Amino acid sequence: MREAFGLWGLPDGFKLDNGLPWGGWSDLPTALALWLAGLGIALHFIPVGHKQLNGVVERSQGTGQRWCEPASCVTVAELQRRLDEMDRIQREEYPSLQGQSRLAVFPQLVQPARLYTRAWEETHWDLGLAQQYLASHTAVRRANKRGQVSVYDHRYSVGAKNGGKAVVVYYDAGRGEWVFAEAESGEVWRRLAAWEITRERIMSIQVSS
């Protein structure tokens, strides 16, 4: 993705399917989603089971398979060369919009509006944006018999007396803490430091174990 951003620039937003590696609207964001949020990229998830709402992407994947015939490629490098060439043809030569190519109709897309380099990311990636995005999500967990709840593959204790109960988990961006509350009443049981939500861990996609 960094290579793609370097070539085409940073997009304003992504429209995404639900599931790994992107995440979804119904649980805590994945590390990849947090990294994208820190770059200032808005993430929009389509409703579950409605892949037709991302139809352009779905159709382009099928077109790529038909044009490039992956099964006939001997190596990954050969497949990549075919994909690159087919992308170029579809973008620069294929008549798609009133007989013109996409590049002819949208020449401005060659010049990225939001330039990206790895050096730019090192100085501009914003932990606060990632924290705000994380804070907009909640997750429901069920504590195990020992009163432990899993968050990003790490176990947090909410008290043995709460074993087996449904727990709502959310992130307090102001205090950098996980908040664990009873799902039924909303009563906060415990606040614990969210030690895994750091710039270094998110930028290396290592929030989980």
Secondary structure, 3 states (H helix, E strand, C coil): CHHHHHHHCCCCEEEECCECCCECCCCCCCHHHHHHHHCCCEEEECCCCCHHHHHHHHHHHHHHHHHHCHHHCCCHHHHHHHHHHHHHHHHHCCCCECCECHHHHCHHHHCCCCCCCHHHHHHHCCHHHHHHHHHCCEEEEECCCCCEEEECCEEEECCHHHCCCEEEEEEECCCCEEEEEECCCCCEEEEEECCCCCHHHHHCCCCCC
